[in-house]
Amino acid sequence: MRLDKFLKVSRLIKRRSVANEACDAGRVMLNGKAAKAGTEVKCGDIIEIAFGNRTVKAEVIKVAETVKKEEAEELIRYV
């Protein structure tokens, strides 16, 4: 699955367009490297997102095309 779509589905970022812009600005890292929006995400990957002066770090546990809001937290584990 594309990184920008995963960020939206997992609810780490609210909208896909915002996720796309964050990737283009270099604020999203995947396994320690700057990632583009089209980068493929798989289980076990570590995603780091810089939100202003704080950073969110999460591990991908499961990849799913669509999930309910209640189940979105099962896709990631905060590190």
Secondary structure, 3 states (H helix, E strand, C coil): CEHHHHHHHCCCCCCHHHHHHHHHCCCEEECCEECCCCCECCCCCEEEEEECCEEEEEEECCCCCCCCHHHHHHCEEEC
